[in-house]
C-alpha cells in the first residue's frame, strides 16, 4: 500500500530462481489426478502429474508448462482459463 501512496507500482513482479508453471489442481489420489490430466491431454495440452509430499500428505499435482518469467506464465494462465474454463494457478518451481 505504501508504494501506491508514493506513486510507484503497487505490486512488484514475483521472483523465482527456477521458473514458473501452471497448476490446475492437486489430488490426494493419483487416479483423480490422472483423470484430469488425461482430459486435458485429449484437449491438446501437454500436462504432467507430479507427486510430492506437503505437510505429511502425498499430493498429485496436475501441472503444465515451464516459464522463465512471471509475465509469460500469467499470459499462459489467462489463455488456458479462457479456452478450458478451468482455473489455473501460477506456481514457482
Secondary structure per residue as TSV (DSSP state, phi and psi in degrees):
chain	resnum	aa	ss	phi	psi
A	1	X	-	360.0	-37.1
A	2	X	H	-61.4	-38.0
A	3	X	H	-60.9	-38.4
A	4	X	H	-66.0	-35.9
A	5	X	H	-65.8	-37.2
A	6	X	T	-79.8	-1.1
A	7	X	T	85.2	9.4
A	8	X	S	-91.7	172.5
A	9	X	-	-61.9	134.9
A	10	X	S	-72.7	-33.0
A	11	X	S	-124.1	125.5
A	12	X	-	-84.6	154.9
A	13	X	-	-71.2	126.5
A	14	X	-	-61.9	151.6
A	15	X	-	-110.1	146.6
A	16	X	-	-148.4	129.6
A	17	X	S	-73.2	-31.7
A	18	X	S	-102.1	-9.8
A	19	X	-	111.1	-167.0
A	20	X	E	-133.0	158.3
A	21	X	E	-145.1	166.5
A	22	X	E	-99.0	135.7
A	23	X	E	-120.9	123.6
A	24	X	E	-85.9	-42.5
A	25	X	E	-165.5	160.4
A	26	X	E	-126.9	133.8
A	27	X	E	-121.4	149.0
A	28	X	S	-80.4	-24.3
A	29	X	S	-102.7	125.9
A	30	X	H	-59.2	-35.8
A	31	X	H	-61.8	-38.2
A	32	X	H	-67.7	-39.9
A	33	X	H	-63.9	-41.9
A	34	X	H	-63.4	-37.1
A	35	X	H	-62.4	-47.1
A	36	X	H	-65.3	-42.5
A	37	X	H	-60.8	-42.7
A	38	X	H	-62.5	-41.3
A	39	X	H	-61.4	-45.6
A	40	X	H	-68.2	-34.9
A	41	X	H	-64.2	-40.5
A	42	X	H	-62.1	-26.0
A	43	X	T	-88.0	6.6
A	44	X	T	96.2	8.2
A	45	X	-	-93.8	144.2
A	46	X	-	-94.0	96.1
A	47	X	E	-112.3	163.0
A	48	X	E	-138.1	156.8
A	49	X	E	-112.3	122.6
A	50	X	E	-114.4	126.5
A	51	X	E	-95.6	139.6
A	52	X	E	-163.6	153.6
A	53	X	E	-94.9	138.1
A	54	X	E	-144.0	126.7
A	55	X	T	54.4	39.8
A	56	X	T	78.6	6.1
A	57	X	E	-121.8	147.3
A	58	X	E	-89.2	130.9
A	59	X	E	-122.3	146.0
A	60	X	E	-117.2	106.3
A	61	X	E	-97.0	130.8
A	62	X	E	-93.5	115.2
A	63	X	E	-131.1	161.6
A	64	X	E	-149.7	135.6
A	65	X	E	80.3	164.3
A	66	X	E	-141.7	123.9
A	67	X	E	-124.7	136.6
A	68	X	S	-78.8	-22.4
A	69	X	S	-137.5	158.4
A	70	X	H	-59.7	-43.8
A	71	X	H	-62.5	-40.3
A	72	X	H	-66.2	-40.8
A	73	X	H	-64.8	-41.8
A	74	X	H	-65.5	-39.6
A	75	X	H	-64.4	-41.5
A	76	X	H	-65.0	-39.4
A	77	X	H	-59.4	-47.7
A	78	X	H	-64.2	-41.8
A	79	X	H	-66.4	-43.1
A	80	X	H	-60.9	-48.3
A	81	X	H	-62.7	-37.0
A	82	X	H	-66.0	-42.6
A	83	X	H	-77.4	-35.1
A	84	X	H	-105.1	-16.0
A	85	X	-	54.9	38.5
A	86	X	-	-126.2	134.3
A	87	X	-	-74.1	135.5
A	88	X	-	-123.7	150.5
A	89	X	E	-118.6	139.2
A	90	X	E	-86.9	121.6
A	91	X	E	-127.1	148.3
A	92	X	E	-81.2	151.0
A	93	X	-	-93.1	360.0
